[in-house]
């Protein structure tokens, strides 16, 4: 029989919830010290239940639970500041963060860097003007936190530093190599675009478009063939060249 786990007042964010039995929910939470956990929130769907208003995405929580095996039971939840109020495009972006974490982070993988990366992205969605920039930086930092960091410092053939005025092909699990010939392929980038991403200085539309294209290609390696639901929504409602 598995040992009984009891956790008190762990920092957490609720990423996803779904109905469970008559009045309960199953909640997926990203926690600071225990990674992704799935818990039963008993009675949390009752109209007058105190947990109902708190168990919402993007709110900074402290939660307690007991668990034997993979599925635990929520025993306490409280709100902690600050509360991230998202709406419109930023709300959709927040759901994208949640889906990306649920798809990429392994259950039970305690990774404080992932938690910090997510917390920072939520804060940036509230305070920064450019939502697309927030998402690209989150993707970059999440990959780094998971051990999939990008080699954006040197080309893989010569070991020379990336040159701003050269064009490169980028292989997701390898890095950049100088482009041969004068014809640019669909997966090629200016060195200055790679440097902008490396330095997290995505200050113009060109660097944002290049970052989106590169990171989308890298993420597809780890996400597999099943598309992200939030990306499908973005395609339906956004017409800009940069987009989310």
N, C-alpha and C positions, 0 to 999 in steps of 0.2 A: 504494500500500500504506500502511495506517495506521501511524503511528509507534508504536514499542514503548514502553509505559509501565512503569516500575518504581517501586514504592512500598514504603518500609520502615517498619515499626513504626507503622502508623497506628492511632489509637484507633478502636475499632469495637464494635458489638453485632451478634450474629447474630439476625436476625428470623425467618428461615424456611429450612428445608433439605429437600431431597428427593433420593431415590436417583438416581444417574447411573451408567450402565453397571454393571459388576459389583461394584466395591468402593468407588466414589467417591460424592460428593454434589455437588449444586449448592447453594450457599449464598447467600442474600441478606443483605447486611450494611449496616447504617447506619454510615457512617464520619464522623468529624468534619470532615475537609477535602476529601472527595471525594464526599459524598452517598451515595446508594444504589449499591452495586456488586454484581454477580453473579459469583461465582467458582467454579471447579471445585476441590474439595478432594479431591485424588487419594488413593485408598486409605483414606479416613477412615471407611469402614464396616467395615473389617477388625476382628474382635473384639479383637485385641491392638494395634490402632493407637493410638499416643499421642495423636492428635488427637481421637479419638472422644469422650473424656470432657470435653474443653475446648470443642468446637464445639457448644455448647448455648445456647438462648435465655437472656437476662437476665444473662449473665456479661460482665463488663467485659474486653475483649480488646485486644491489640495484634496487628495482622496485617500481613503483607507479601505482595505479589503482583506478578506481571508480567502485562501485558495488551496485546494488539494487537486493536483492535476492542472490541465490547461485552462479550465474555466473557473473563474473566481466569483465571489459575491461582494458587491460594494456594500460597505458598512457605514461610510460617512463621506460627505462631500461638503466642501465650503469654497466660497469664492475668494480669490485673492486679487489685489490690484496688480496691474491695471487691467481694465476690461477693454478688449479690442472691438470697437464698433465698426463693422464693415457693411457697405451697401453698394449696389450697382456692380460696376466692373470689379471693384475691389473684393466684393463678396464672392464673385465667381473665381477670382484669383485665389482667395482663401480656400475654397473647395478644391482647387487644383493642387495647392500645397498638401492638403489632407490626402487626396487620392495618390499623389506621388509618394508620400511617406508610407501609406498602406501597401503600395505595390512594391516598393524597393527595400523597405526595412524588414529584416527577419524578426519573427516573433521571439521575444525573450532576449534579444540582443541589446544589452544595456550599453548605450552609447550616449554619453553626456554631450558630445559634440553635435549629434543629430538633434537633440533636444534644444541646445543653444541656437543652432542654425534655424530651427523652426520658430523659436521665440523671437529671434531677431527679424525674421521675415514678416511675422505678424506685426511687429512694431513698425517696420518699414512700410507696410501697406497702409498704416494709419497716417504716417508722417511724411512719406515721400510722395512727390508729385507723379513720378513716372512708374506706373504699375508694371510695365513690361521689364524695366530695369530691375525691379525688385524680384521678379520671377526668374530672370536669367541669373542673377547673383545667388538666389536660393538654389537653383539647379546646380550651379558650379560648386557651391559650398557643400551641398548635400552629397554630391559625388565624392568630394574630397573626404568628408566625414565617414563615408562608407568604405573608403579605401580604393576608390576608383578615380582618384585625382588625375587631371589632365596634364600631360607634358607640354607646356606652352613656353618653355624657356629655350630649348635647343632643338635644332633639326636632328632627326634620327639617323641621317646618313653621315654627316660630317662632325656632329657634336658642336657645331658653331651656334652662337646665339641667334635667335630668330631675328631676321633683318626686316625692318619696317617696309622697305620698298621692294621686297621680293614676294612672289606668290608661292603658296605651299598647298599641298594636299594634306589632309588630316585624317589619319586612321584612328578610330576611337580608342583602341587598346594599345596603340603603339605611339602615336604622336605625329608631328609634322615632318614632311619631307619636301625638299625643293621641287617645284613643278618643272618638268622637263618640256622644252619647246615653248612656243609662243601661244599655243591654244589653251585657254583656261577651261577646265572641266567644271562640272556642277558642284564638286566637293572641294573646290580650291578657294583659298582665302589670301588676302593680303597679309603680310607679316604684321602690319600695323593693327589689323583687326584682331589677330591672335594676341598681340601685346596688350591691346585695350582690354580684352577679356581676362588675360592673366593678371593685369593690374587693377581689375574691377573698376575701370573707368569707361563705362559705356555711355558717353555723353552725347552721342549723335545717332541719328537714325541708321546710318550705314553700319556702325559698330554693333548696334542692337540687332539689326537684321542678320548680320554675320554670326553673332553670338547665338541667336535663336536657331539658325540653320545648323550650326555646329553642335550645339547642345541637344537639339532634337535628334540628330543622328546618333550621338553618343548614348542618349537615354534609350533609344530604340534597341540597342544591344542588350540592355539589362531588363527592359520591360517586356521583350518578346513581341509576339504578333498581336496580342489583344490590345486594342487601342484604349486610351484613357477616355472615360466618359466626358470629363470636363473639356477636353480638347474638341470633342465633337460639338459641344455647346458653343465654344468660342467661335468655331468656324461658321456657325449659323448666324451669329449676331454681330460679328466684327468684320468690317470691310477694309480696314487700314492695312498698309503694307507691312507695318511692324507688328501690330496686333499683340496678343498675349502669348 
